[in-house]
C-alpha cells in the first residue's frame, strides 16, 4: 500500500497476491497518523482478484490541499464482513512537486 503525492492529488496504490473471500476495499484518511480516520471512497472498491490470482488497484484522492500532509489506511473486507486494516502511509501534495 503506497501513497504518491502529486499536484493537488494523492495516488493510492496497492496489489494483492491472491484474494480468498475478499469482497472489496475502503480507503480512510486522517490529518495525523494517530488521529481519527474517515472513509473517503463513496462505495466499496470491488475486489478484482481470485483465490489463485491477485490484482492491482489504484484510488486517487482529489480532495486534498497542496502543502498539507495526509495519512491513509487501507481496509480490506471479506465476504463475511470481517475487515483488516493496513498500516498508514502518508503523502504531502504540492503545487510544484519537489518544493518543500
C-alpha positions as CSV (number, residue, x, y, z in Angstrom):
1,X,0.0,0.0,0.0
2,X,1.7,3.2,-1.2
3,X,0.7,6.9,-1.3
4,X,2.3,9.1,-4.1
5,X,1.9,12.9,-3.8
6,X,1.2,14.8,-7.0
7,X,-0.1,18.3,-7.7
8,X,-3.5,18.6,-5.9
9,X,-3.9,14.9,-5.5
10,X,-2.6,11.7,-3.8
11,X,-2.5,8.4,-5.7
12,X,-3.0,5.4,-3.5
13,X,-1.9,2.1,-5.0
14,X,-1.9,-1.5,-3.7
15,X,-1.8,-5.0,-5.0
16,X,-2.7,-8.5,-3.8
17,X,-1.2,-11.9,-4.4
18,X,-4.5,-13.7,-4.1
19,X,-7.9,-12.8,-2.8
20,X,-9.7,-15.6,-0.9
21,X,-13.3,-14.5,0.0
22,X,-12.4,-10.8,-0.5
23,X,-15.4,-8.5,-1.0
24,X,-13.5,-5.3,-1.5
25,X,-11.6,-2.4,0.0
26,X,-12.1,1.0,1.7
27,X,-9.7,3.9,2.0
28,X,-9.5,6.1,5.1
29,X,-7.8,9.4,5.5
30,X,-6.6,11.4,8.6
31,X,-4.7,14.7,9.3
32,X,-2.4,12.9,11.7
33,X,-1.0,9.4,11.9
34,X,-2.8,8.5,15.2
35,X,-5.8,10.7,14.6
36,X,-9.4,9.8,13.6
37,X,-9.6,8.3,10.2
38,X,-12.6,8.9,7.9
39,X,-13.6,6.8,4.9
40,X,-13.1,8.7,1.6
41,X,-14.4,6.3,-1.1
42,X,-18.1,6.7,-1.9
43,X,-18.7,2.9,-2.2
44,X,-16.5,-0.1,-1.6
45,X,-13.8,-0.7,-4.2
46,X,-14.8,-4.1,-5.6
47,X,-12.3,-7.0,-5.4
48,X,-10.9,-8.0,-8.8
49,X,-8.7,-10.9,-7.8
50,X,-9.4,-14.6,-7.1
51,X,-8.1,-17.4,-4.8
52,X,-5.3,-18.1,-7.4
53,X,-4.7,-14.6,-8.8
54,X,-4.2,-11.2,-7.3
55,X,-4.9,-7.8,-8.7
56,X,-3.6,-4.2,-8.8
57,X,-5.6,-1.3,-7.5
58,X,-5.5,2.5,-7.6
59,X,-7.5,5.2,-5.9
60,X,-6.9,8.9,-6.5
61,X,-7.8,11.3,-3.7
62,X,-8.6,14.7,-5.3
63,X,-10.0,16.2,-2.2
64,X,-6.6,17.4,-0.8
65,X,-4.8,20.7,-0.3
66,X,-1.3,21.3,-1.5
67,X,1.3,21.5,1.3
68,X,-0.8,19.5,3.8
69,X,0.3,16.0,4.9
70,X,-2.3,13.3,4.8
71,X,-2.3,9.8,6.3
72,X,-4.2,6.9,4.7
73,X,-5.2,3.4,5.8
74,X,-6.4,0.6,3.6
75,X,-9.2,-1.7,4.8
76,X,-9.9,-5.0,3.1
77,X,-13.3,-6.6,3.8
78,X,-14.1,-10.2,3.3
79,X,-17.5,-11.7,2.3
80,X,-18.4,-12.3,5.9
81,X,-17.9,-8.6,6.8
82,X,-14.6,-9.1,8.7
83,X,-12.1,-6.4,8.0
84,X,-8.4,-5.9,8.2
85,X,-6.7,-2.5,8.3
86,X,-3.2,-2.0,6.8
87,X,-0.6,0.4,8.3
88,X,-0.9,4.0,7.5
89,X,1.0,5.6,4.6
90,X,1.4,9.4,4.1
91,X,1.8,11.9,1.4
92,X,2.0,15.7,1.0
93,X,0.7,17.0,-2.3
94,X,2.5,20.1,-3.6
95,X,1.6,22.8,-6.2
96,X,5.1,22.3,-7.7
97,X,6.3,18.8,-6.8
98,X,9.8,18.8,-5.3
99,X,9.4,22.1,-3.4
100,X,9.1,21.7,0.3
